[in-house]
Amino acid sequence: MQTSPKFWKLLPVIAFVMLNGNASLADDQGRHDAVQRFATLPDGIRFPEGITANPATRQIYVGTFDFGPNPNKLLRFDHNGRLIAQRDFGATPLLGLAFHAATGKIYIGNFGAGKIQRISANFFAATPIEDVASLPHIGPPAPRSVGNPDGSTDSIIFGSNSVPAPNGLVFDSTGSRLYVSDSFQGAIFRINNPATCAPSCPMTTVSHDPLLATAGFPPFGANGLALNTGGTTLFIANTGDDRVLKLDLTSNAISVFAESINGADGMAFDQNGRLWVAANQNDELVALNAQGRVVERLGEFQGIRNGKPDGLLFPASPVILKDKIFVTNLALPLTPVVGDEPEEDVTRWTVSRVKVPSP
């Protein structure tokens, strides 16, 4: 068969299209394969939210955010996703978790009780739960003024019935200071020397600022927390405002670090200084550089398989161990309309794992 001269002229173009088409297919496949299921929660245990890890044992800890009728649990998994133990917390939903290396204890934001609690990292079903501190009732922050393009301003007045709502937790590098976010009162608190002051640790108000509250959706203001390496700047997710804020711990000045992170929730720094944020309304993890710009995106929702989410579905909280990010799939339906959310089809809840990409 004689080949037309036009074929040879078009060959470089055909090769380019084929190679780039294959590359795109590989990229899409790689993105899909990047998120793996790490663990499936036991039957009847729903809505995994908080997560932390013990770097020495590589065990992963997960708390649930269930308003009933199912009891809330703190779960302990080995590094292969096998359930080792579970501790019943009853009707009170749990949020942020943080591992304290010096004492070998897991600190817990007990949202339902308005308290910070702790338990041995080697807990089993009957291990005692200790109170650490109760959040003070300080009410909402001052109104927030928002500028409009025409030069006018709007004022957001936050509800006067705000109740303490402990959410994100993070220790400083020495473990001597524990920072706590309050989603409804728009505040950041600090507990000094939490290892020794329990069960009635005083809580210092670090910031009570309008930027820490929200009138948006989901209706949680100050949420996930992360400290920079030097411990000088606290980064704070505001979920309802789709923002990440930064708080200078020397001056207590607070400012916007990143915008348009759809449902910014839990956060964690990787070894390369990127801040990974769970975008719970976008079913993905995003990495921010030092300027607050998105430099990486991981994960996506791929459907429900046998009642379990494939990929990420309402990712709430990440924790990083070496080159892996572990993230809870909260998969919590939020709207009152029946049938409009994939979360409604979930019958078994999961924790996912994804490799941290190189910069």
Order of alpha helices (4+ residues) and beta strands (2+ residues): alpha-beta-beta-beta-beta-beta-beta-beta-beta-beta-beta-beta-beta-beta-beta-alpha-beta-beta-beta-beta-beta-beta-beta-beta-beta-beta-beta-beta-beta-beta
